[in-house]
Amino acid sequence: MPEAKYLLVGSSHAALEALRAIRLHDPDGSMAMLTRDAALPYSPTILPYVVSGRSAPDKVLLRDPGFFAANNCAYVPNARAVSLDTKAKAVSLETGEVWRYQSLLIATGAAPVIPPVKGLDGVGYHVLRTLADAQGLRSAMGAAKSAVVLGAGLVGLHAAENLAEAGLKVSVVEMQTHVLPGYFDAKASDRIESAFTQHGVELRLGRKVVEVAGPDCRVTLDDGSVIAADLLLVATGVRPVTDWLEGSGISLDKGVLVDDLMRTNADGVWAAGDVAQATDFHSGSQALIGIIPTAVEQGKIAGQGMAGDPYRKEYPGGLAVNTYRFFGRVALSIGRATATEAVETVESEEGGYRRLVLEGNRLVGVASVDQPFDVGIMGELIRRRIDLSQCKDAFLARPVETGRRLMSEQWR
């Protein structure tokens, strides 16, 4: 039975940052990283570039074998965890192999959600979450002339853009009334939508799919209309991979519940990344925030705790930060960018679109399209809850310049 002082289940940003944090404090303790993937570590955010052909699969890897050798960490691919025994401190794999541990990190990420649509399981649809998914979708594009994308989130729109640029006729179906509803308000989304329609992408917003039929992949919507396509991509969201934790005693809600040191309720078990349900900065309640900066921060804290680093810091709470590039343009959002209740919103459409969200003279969110802002500065203003009352007019007129001046005074 293989053993490791530090066992990391998962191989993306959270697990890699935990590895780094552990090795800074304990360079010699035995370590293994188990992943259900067949490849070396990569980031899901680069998959659209594999689909488009801009990046070759072997050029998007986050680490190479030499990295794991240098860090004395066994990298074990094709190792799907199927159960956890927290009393025996053991993880069982699909192969039947059992790994023992002293400290365990759960960093299994998230997997696509497949909606309960009639007939969907009878057609050959695609998802986009793994490197193999991206390679399969790129291969399918070569023989297709048309495509339907279910979902207008980041994954769906990235894929739709690549499909359209490859020459396919693309339709996007989204049940919400505007694209990227979790990141942008309707006015910001309208600018993004215009870019897609200008590039020939048909947007079916406020519509639900009620049935999918093959073999020509006929998609029927709730208004009775039918879209026929050669290729179907399901991009209706993701959920944390926690099925292997059933019966383990690990506290679960939408994800794995953790405290501000990324500890679960089980001794010697931490969680980080897309699978971890940690403190939200604004509400103080536990929430899932599936972005790379959050995964990196949580992984570092978890790794420090696993290694017993006395200088570890508590998690300050998750703050949503998103950068979305489309057709050579850029949209950004941070914090409560879509908030509408009990807040003051100030919008500008000069040279692009910008939305500032304030509560009690304190910035709580920003969104923009074609009007970049300093994400780091805005994030600090939000996290530090800086009172803008003495310079509010200047900030609303020139948020970047005023924000930088305010933070330079704070950092002195």
C-alpha positions as CSV (number, residue, x, y, z in Angstrom):
1,M,0.0,0.0,0.0
2,P,1.7,3.3,-1.1
3,E,2.0,6.1,1.4
4,A,2.7,9.8,1.4
5,K,3.1,12.3,4.2
6,Y,1.4,14.7,1.9
7,L,-1.2,13.4,-0.5
8,L,-2.6,15.9,-3.0
9,V,-5.7,14.8,-4.9
10,G,-6.0,17.0,-7.9
11,S,-3.4,18.6,-10.2
12,S,-4.4,22.1,-11.2
13,H,-3.7,25.5,-9.6
14,A,-4.7,24.8,-6.0
15,A,-2.8,21.6,-5.7
16,L,0.3,23.0,-7.4
17,E,0.3,26.0,-5.1
18,A,-0.1,23.7,-2.1
19,L,2.9,21.7,-3.3
20,R,5.0,24.9,-3.5
21,A,3.9,26.0,0.0
22,I,4.7,22.7,1.5
23,R,8.1,22.5,0.0
24,L,9.0,25.9,1.3
25,H,8.6,24.6,4.9
26,D,9.3,20.9,4.5
27,P,11.6,20.1,1.6
28,D,11.9,16.4,2.4
29,G,8.5,15.0,3.5
30,S,7.2,12.3,1.0
31,M,4.5,13.7,-1.3
32,A,2.3,12.4,-4.1
33,M,-0.1,14.2,-6.4
34,L,-3.0,12.0,-7.8
35,T,-5.1,13.1,-10.7
36,R,-7.9,11.6,-12.7
37,D,-6.4,13.2,-15.8
38,A,-4.1,11.5,-18.2
39,A,-2.0,14.6,-18.8
40,L,0.5,16.7,-16.9
41,P,-1.0,19.7,-15.1
42,Y,-2.8,22.3,-17.2
43,S,-5.3,25.1,-16.6
44,P,-8.8,24.7,-17.9
45,T,-8.7,28.4,-18.9
46,I,-6.4,27.6,-21.8
47,L,-8.7,25.0,-23.4
48,P,-10.3,27.4,-25.8
49,Y,-6.9,28.0,-27.3
50,V,-6.4,24.3,-27.9
51,V,-9.8,24.2,-29.5
52,S,-8.9,27.1,-31.8
53,G,-5.5,25.6,-32.6
54,R,-3.6,28.6,-31.4
55,S,-1.9,26.5,-28.8
56,A,-0.8,22.9,-29.2
57,P,-1.7,20.5,-26.3
58,D,1.9,20.0,-25.3
59,K,2.5,23.8,-25.1
60,V,-0.2,24.5,-22.4
61,L,1.1,22.4,-19.6
62,L,1.7,24.1,-16.3
63,R,4.5,21.8,-15.1
64,D,6.8,19.2,-16.7
65,P,8.2,15.9,-15.2
66,G,11.3,17.7,-14.1
67,F,9.4,19.9,-11.8
68,F,8.0,16.9,-9.9
69,A,11.4,15.3,-9.8
70,A,13.0,18.4,-8.4
71,N,10.3,18.7,-5.7
72,N,10.4,15.1,-4.8
73,C,6.7,14.6,-5.6
74,A,5.3,11.5,-7.3
75,Y,2.9,12.5,-10.0
76,V,0.3,9.8,-10.6
77,P,-2.0,10.3,-13.7
78,N,-5.1,8.3,-14.4
79,A,-5.7,8.0,-10.7
80,R,-9.4,8.6,-10.1
81,A,-10.3,8.7,-6.4
82,V,-13.5,6.8,-5.6
83,S,-13.6,6.9,-1.8
84,L,-12.0,8.4,1.3
85,D,-11.7,6.8,4.8
86,T,-10.8,9.6,7.1
87,K,-10.3,7.2,10.1
88,A,-7.8,5.0,8.3
89,K,-6.4,8.1,6.5
90,A,-6.7,6.3,3.2
91,V,-7.8,7.2,-0.4
92,S,-9.1,4.4,-2.6
93,L,-8.7,4.7,-6.4
94,E,-10.8,3.3,-9.2
95,T,-8.0,0.8,-10.0
96,G,-8.3,-0.7,-6.5
97,E,-5.1,0.9,-5.3
98,V,-5.2,2.5,-1.8
99,W,-3.0,5.4,-0.8
100,R,-2.3,6.2,2.9
101,Y,-1.6,9.7,4.0
102,Q,-0.8,11.9,7.0
103,S,-2.1,15.1,5.5
104,L,-4.6,15.2,2.6
105,L,-5.5,18.0,0.2
106,I,-8.8,17.7,-1.7
107,A,-8.4,19.7,-4.9
108,T,-10.5,17.7,-7.3
109,G,-11.9,20.8,-9.0
110,A,-15.3,20.8,-10.8
111,A,-16.9,18.8,-13.6
112,P,-19.5,19.8,-16.2
113,V,-23.2,19.8,-15.2
114,I,-25.3,17.9,-17.8
115,P,-28.9,19.3,-17.8
116,P,-31.8,16.8,-17.7
117,V,-32.9,17.4,-21.3
118,K,-35.0,14.8,-23.1
119,G,-33.0,12.9,-25.6
120,L,-29.6,14.4,-24.7
121,D,-28.1,11.2,-23.5
122,G,-28.8,9.7,-27.0
123,V,-26.8,12.1,-29.0
124,G,-23.0,12.6,-29.2
125,Y,-22.6,15.9,-27.4
126,H,-19.3,17.5,-26.3
127,V,-18.2,19.2,-23.0
128,L,-15.2,21.4,-22.5
129,R,-13.4,20.9,-19.1
130,T,-10.4,18.7,-19.8
131,L,-7.5,18.7,-22.3
132,A,-9.0,15.5,-23.9
133,D,-12.4,17.4,-24.2
134,A,-10.6,20.2,-26.1
135,Q,-8.8,17.8,-28.4
136,G,-12.1,16.0,-29.1
137,L,-14.0,19.2,-29.9
138,R,-11.2,20.4,-32.2
139,S,-11.3,17.2,-34.1
140,A,-15.1,17.3,-34.4
141,M,-15.0,20.9,-35.8
142,G,-13.1,19.7,-38.8
143,A,-16.1,17.7,-40.1
144,A,-18.9,20.1,-39.0
145,K,-20.6,23.1,-40.7
146,S,-22.9,24.1,-37.8
147,A,-22.9,24.0,-34.1
148,V,-25.3,24.6,-31.1
149,V,-23.8,25.7,-27.8
150,L,-26.0,25.3,-24.7
151,G,-25.1,28.0,-22.2
152,A,-23.7,31.5,-22.5
153,G,-21.2,31.5,-19.7
154,L,-17.5,31.9,-20.1
155,V,-16.9,28.4,-21.4
156,G,-19.8,28.5,-23.8
157,L,-18.9,31.9,-25.3
158,H,-15.2,31.1,-25.6
159,A,-16.2,28.0,-27.5
160,A,-18.8,29.8,-29.6
161,E,-16.2,32.4,-30.7
162,N,-13.7,29.7,-31.7
163,L,-16.4,27.7,-33.6
164,A,-17.5,30.9,-35.4
165,E,-13.9,31.8,-36.3
166,A,-13.4,28.3,-37.7
167,G,-16.2,29.0,-40.2
168,L,-19.1,27.2,-38.5
169,K,-22.6,28.5,-38.3
170,V,-23.1,28.9,-34.5
171,S,-26.2,29.2,-32.3
172,V,-26.0,29.8,-28.6
173,V,-29.0,28.9,-26.4
174,E,-29.2,30.5,-22.9
175,M,-32.1,30.4,-20.5
176,Q,-31.1,33.8,-18.9
177,T,-32.0,37.0,-20.8
178,H,-28.4,38.1,-21.3
179,V,-25.0,36.5,-21.7
180,L,-22.6,36.1,-18.7
181,P,-25.3,36.9,-16.2
182,G,-23.1,35.9,-13.2
183,Y,-20.4,38.4,-14.2
184,F,-22.0,41.4,-15.9
185,D,-25.1,43.6,-15.9
186,A,-27.4,43.8,-18.8
187,K,-25.8,46.9,-20.4
188,A,-22.3,45.3,-20.3
189,S,-23.7,42.1,-21.7
190,D,-25.4,43.9,-24.5
191,R,-22.1,45.1,-25.8
192,I,-20.7,41.5,-25.7
193,E,-23.8,40.2,-27.4
194,S,-23.5,42.8,-30.2
195,A,-19.9,41.6,-30.9
196,F,-21.2,38.0,-31.2
197,T,-24.0,38.9,-33.5
198,Q,-21.7,41.0,-35.7
199,H,-19.5,37.9,-36.1
200,G,-22.5,35.8,-37.2
201,V,-23.3,34.0,-34.0
202,E,-27.0,33.6,-33.4
203,L,-28.0,34.2,-29.7
204,R,-31.2,32.5,-28.5
205,L,-31.5,34.3,-25.1
206,G,-34.3,33.6,-22.5
207,R,-34.9,30.2,-24.1
208,K,-34.7,26.6,-22.8
209,V,-33.9,23.4,-24.6
210,V,-36.8,20.9,-24.2
211,E,-35.5,18.1,-26.4
212,V,-32.6,16.9,-28.4
213,A,-33.0,14.3,-31.1
214,G,-30.5,12.5,-33.4
215,P,-28.8,11.6,-35.6
216,D,-28.7,15.1,-37.1
217,C,-28.8,16.7,-33.6
218,R,-32.1,18.6,-33.8
219,V,-32.5,20.9,-30.8
220,T,-36.0,21.9,-29.9
221,L,-36.5,25.0,-27.8
222,D,-39.4,25.9,-25.4
223,D,-40.9,28.3,-28.1
224,G,-41.3,25.4,-30.5
225,S,-38.4,26.4,-32.7
226,V,-35.9,23.8,-33.9
227,I,-32.1,24.2,-34.6
228,A,-30.3,21.5,-36.5
229,A,-26.5,21.2,-36.1
230,D,-23.6,18.9,-36.8
231,L,-22.1,19.5,-33.4
232,L,-23.5,20.1,-29.9
233,L,-21.6,21.5,-27.0
234,V,-23.0,21.5,-23.5
235,A,-21.7,24.3,-21.4
236,T,-24.4,24.8,-18.8
237,G,-22.1,25.1,-15.8
238,V,-20.0,23.0,-13.5
239,R,-20.2,21.6,-10.0
240,P,-17.5,20.5,-7.6
241,V,-16.3,16.9,-7.8
242,T,-17.4,15.5,-4.4
243,D,-19.1,12.2,-5.3
244,W,-16.1,10.2,-4.1
245,L,-16.5,11.8,-0.6
246,E,-19.9,10.3,0.1
247,G,-19.8,8.4,3.3
248,S,-16.5,9.8,4.3
249,G,-17.9,12.1,7.0
250,I,-16.5,15.2,5.2
251,S,-19.0,18.1,5.6
252,L,-20.4,18.9,2.2
253,D,-22.9,21.5,0.9
254,K,-22.4,22.7,-2.7
255,G,-18.8,21.9,-2.2
256,V,-16.4,20.8,0.6
257,L,-17.0,23.1,3.6
258,V,-13.8,24.6,4.9
259,D,-12.7,27.1,7.6
260,D,-10.4,30.1,7.0
261,L,-7.4,27.9,7.2
262,M,-8.8,25.6,4.4
263,R,-9.4,22.8,7.0
264,T,-12.3,20.5,6.6
265,N,-14.1,19.0,9.6
266,A,-11.9,15.9,9.4
267,D,-8.5,15.7,11.1
268,G,-5.6,16.0,8.6
269,V,-7.8,17.0,5.6
270,W,-7.8,20.3,3.8
271,A,-9.6,21.4,0.6
272,A,-8.9,24.2,-1.9
273,G,-9.8,25.4,-5.4
274,D,-13.1,24.9,-7.3
275,V,-14.1,22.1,-4.9
276,A,-13.8,24.2,-1.7
277,Q,-16.7,26.2,-0.3
278,A,-15.0,28.9,1.7
279,T,-15.8,32.3,3.2
280,D,-17.1,34.9,0.7
281,F,-15.6,38.4,1.3
282,H,-18.8,40.4,0.9
283,S,-21.4,38.2,2.7
284,G,-19.2,36.3,5.2
285,S,-21.0,33.1,4.3
286,Q,-19.5,30.1,2.6
287,A,-19.5,30.2,-1.2
288,L,-17.9,28.7,-4.3
289,I,-15.7,31.1,-6.3
290,G,-14.2,29.1,-9.2
291,I,-11.4,31.4,-10.4
292,I,-7.6,30.9,-10.6
293,P,-6.6,33.7,-8.0
294,T,-8.9,32.1,-5.5
295,A,-7.5,28.6,-6.1
296,V,-3.9,29.8,-5.8
297,E,-4.6,31.7,-2.6
298,Q,-6.5,28.8,-1.0
299,G,-3.9,26.3,-2.2
300,K,-1.1,28.3,-0.5
301,I,-3.0,28.5,2.8
302,A,-3.8,24.8,2.7
303,G,-0.2,23.8,1.9
304,Q,1.1,26.0,4.7
305,G,-1.3,24.3,7.2
306,M,-0.5,20.8,6.0
307,A,3.3,21.5,6.5
308,G,2.7,23.2,9.9
309,D,4.0,26.6,8.7
310,P,3.7,28.9,11.7
311,Y,3.4,32.0,9.4
312,R,0.3,30.9,7.6
313,K,-2.4,33.5,7.2
314,E,-6.1,33.1,7.4
315,Y,-8.2,33.3,4.2
316,P,-9.5,36.9,3.8
317,G,-12.6,35.7,1.9
318,G,-13.2,35.2,-1.8
319,L,-13.6,38.1,-4.1
320,A,-14.8,37.4,-7.7
321,V,-12.5,38.7,-10.4
322,N,-13.0,37.9,-14.0
323,T,-11.3,38.9,-17.3
324,Y,-13.1,38.0,-20.5
325,R,-11.5,38.5,-23.9
326,F,-13.6,38.2,-27.0
327,F,-13.0,39.1,-30.6
328,G,-10.0,41.2,-29.7
329,R,-11.9,43.1,-27.0
330,V,-11.9,42.8,-23.2
331,A,-14.5,42.8,-20.4
332,L,-13.6,42.9,-16.8
333,S,-15.5,42.5,-13.5
334,I,-14.6,42.4,-9.8
335,G,-16.7,42.1,-6.7
336,R,-20.4,42.8,-6.6
337,A,-20.4,44.0,-10.2
338,T,-24.0,43.0,-10.9
339,A,-25.5,44.2,-7.5
340,T,-28.7,46.2,-7.8
341,E,-30.2,46.4,-4.2
342,A,-29.1,48.9,-1.5
343,V,-26.2,50.2,-3.6
344,E,-25.3,53.2,-5.7
345,T,-24.4,52.5,-9.3
346,V,-22.7,55.0,-11.6
347,E,-22.4,54.2,-15.3
348,S,-20.3,55.7,-18.0
349,E,-20.4,54.9,-21.7
350,E,-17.7,57.2,-22.9
351,G,-15.0,55.2,-24.8
352,G,-16.6,52.0,-23.7
353,Y,-18.8,51.0,-20.8
354,R,-18.0,51.2,-17.1
355,R,-20.2,50.4,-14.0
356,L,-19.1,51.4,-10.5
357,V,-21.0,49.9,-7.6
358,L,-20.8,51.7,-4.2
359,E,-22.4,51.0,-0.8
360,G,-22.0,53.6,1.9
361,N,-19.4,55.5,-0.1
362,R,-17.3,52.4,-0.3
363,L,-16.6,50.6,-3.6
364,V,-18.0,47.0,-3.7
365,G,-17.9,46.2,-7.5
366,V,-16.7,47.3,-10.9
367,A,-17.5,46.1,-14.4
368,S,-16.3,47.4,-17.8
369,V,-16.3,46.6,-21.5
370,D,-13.6,48.1,-23.7
371,Q,-12.6,50.3,-20.8
372,P,-9.9,48.5,-18.9
373,F,-9.2,49.3,-15.2
374,D,-6.6,48.4,-12.7
375,V,-7.9,45.2,-11.2
376,G,-5.3,45.2,-8.4
377,I,-6.1,48.7,-7.3
378,M,-9.9,48.2,-7.4
379,G,-9.5,45.0,-5.5
380,E,-7.5,46.7,-2.7
381,L,-10.1,49.5,-2.5
382,I,-12.8,46.9,-2.1
383,R,-11.0,44.7,0.4
384,R,-9.8,47.6,2.5
385,R,-13.3,49.1,2.4
386,I,-11.7,52.5,1.7
387,D,-14.1,55.5,2.5
388,L,-14.4,57.5,-0.8
389,S,-16.6,60.3,0.6
390,Q,-13.7,62.9,0.5
391,C,-12.9,62.2,-3.1
392,K,-16.0,60.6,-4.5
393,D,-16.6,62.9,-7.4
394,A,-13.0,62.6,-8.5
395,F,-13.2,58.8,-8.2
396,L,-16.4,58.5,-10.2
397,A,-14.9,60.7,-12.9
398,R,-11.4,59.2,-13.0
399,P,-11.5,55.9,-11.0
400,V,-8.2,54.5,-12.1
401,E,-6.1,57.6,-11.4
402,T,-7.9,58.4,-8.2
403,G,-7.8,54.8,-7.0
404,R,-4.0,54.7,-7.6
405,R,-3.5,57.9,-5.6
406,L,-5.6,56.6,-2.8
407,M,-3.7,53.3,-2.6
408,S,-0.3,55.0,-2.8
409,E,-1.3,56.9,0.3
410,Q,-2.4,53.7,2.0
411,W,0.9,52.0,1.2
412,R,3.2,54.7,2.4
